[in-house]
Amino acid sequence: QLQSKILILTICAAGIGGTFQYGYNISIINAPTSYIQTFMNETWLERTGVPLESNVILLLWSFTVSAYPLGGLTGAVVAGPMAIMLGRKMSLLLNNVFVIIAAVLSGFSRMAKSFEMIMLSRLFTGMNAGVSMNIQPMYLAESAPKKLRGAVALTSASFTALGLVLGQVVGLRELLGGEESWPFLLASNVVPALIQLTALPWFPESPRYLLIDRGDKESCISALQKLRGNSDLSAELEEMLAEQAAVKGQRAKNPWELFQNPALRWQLMSIIVLSSAMQLCGNDSMYFYAAYVFQEAGIPQDKIPYVVIGTGSCELITSVTCNMIIDYAGRRPLLLGGYIFMAGWAIVFMVALSQQTQISWMPYLSMACIFAYILSFGIGPAGVTGVLPTEVFDQMSRPAAYMICGSLLWFNLFLVGTAFPFIVKSLAHFCYVPFLVVCVCTALYVGFFLPETKGKSFLEISEEFKKRNFKAHTHAVFYKGPDEIKSTIL
């Protein structure tokens, strides 16, 4: 029992300063929006004697909000080299420096009368999230036993959802969401960072990293013993040594080398499709709509923040459920089901929005749609997408694969955040058409091209992809007569 305890504690220590921060920092910025805009205006008035125009305030605010994905993009690019040079655990620990800088900047911004400090702090917060979104699933999936790998790596999604909900709760007016306390709200992200700095050093580094990247078998065995206890390690060690032999003499790859390698074609295609779809499927935009739809449904203005917490809790509940079933149900059914259901709900949602004013019960239907959409996202796409790069790439390509994944994720978050208001303006009720198209296409891709990875060792998964990548070549072999030609083709 002790060992499963150590694994669970490792997960918590990595998660609290890892993807938890991503969710938390996305949601704490919503509560003090109006106060920070007022603060920008007042500061400018004090400096120049002229108030800001409303569209300039909006522009400054959108800079502040988009500093977060820009920081995330930077973090995602830095994460690869960090994971290789410093190791998975050390990277997660060092990553907290960004948050501490960010908390100091935002906490003192009002005293210093500088709204630029808030923008900078969002940039640093983004960098922290960018690094942890990439390294935490890698660290956990490499530390987990094969039969629990999906569930353990998926906890990253559960911590994101937990961060979202806690951010929404802490941002309530009664807690830190009031006019006086917003600098404390923005600086509160230092608490999880301090928890991680005290807890994570007690837990082992990823055994795979120690053996395959460092070639340090003793440390690998001691890390495994800490994580697995007295259970028989020989089978697992054998698997790792086989993997080590398979990548022997290679160094960690760079992202552009993955694109040049025909042996990785389908793996790359799969993670590119899935990590783009994760942001382009419109789940985050549902939160954008939530307040408006709840208002239309007749929920009083001051009660809306509490209902919005319900939407966050939805994502939390489903990602925890997904955790429990991923290693039974498998990756494909969850992804496929998630995207098919989302496509269905998107259609219902658009119909409901267009009939909002005509039919009295429509607002309730669109409310149900918001919850259903977020539930469908949480059960599959939210978590499984983060697990896949760990499973479909070998140890040498994995950090680079996460860099590509992470960069796409943040770039698309930025894209949707910037474009969505304009999409709503131009398409009105049919603003979900682009998202619908994304969901349908992704479901088709998963249905036709993605192999199942549940319960297979990393080597078996690479073999399966090898068959796909070289399908054309193997056919060619049968038509050529002489043996010599066969060998040159392969």
Salt bridges, closest charged atoms under 4 A:
GLU116 OE1 - ARG47 NH2 3.01
GLU142 OE2 - ARG88 NH2 2.85
GLU142 OE2 - ARG398 NH1 2.82
GLU236 OE2 - ARG228 NH2 2.70
GLU239 OE2 - LYS146 NZ 3.47
GLU243 OE1 - ARG208 NE 3.01
GLU243 OE2 - ARG398 NH2 3.98
GLU257 OE2 - ARG251 NH2 2.74
ASP302 OD2 - LYS303 NZ 3.60
ASP327 OD1 - ARG331 NH1 2.93
GLU391 OE2 - ARG149 NE 2.85
GLU391 OE2 - ARG331 NH2 2.60
GLU463 OE2 - LYS466 NZ 3.74
GLU464 OE1 - LYS456 NZ 2.81
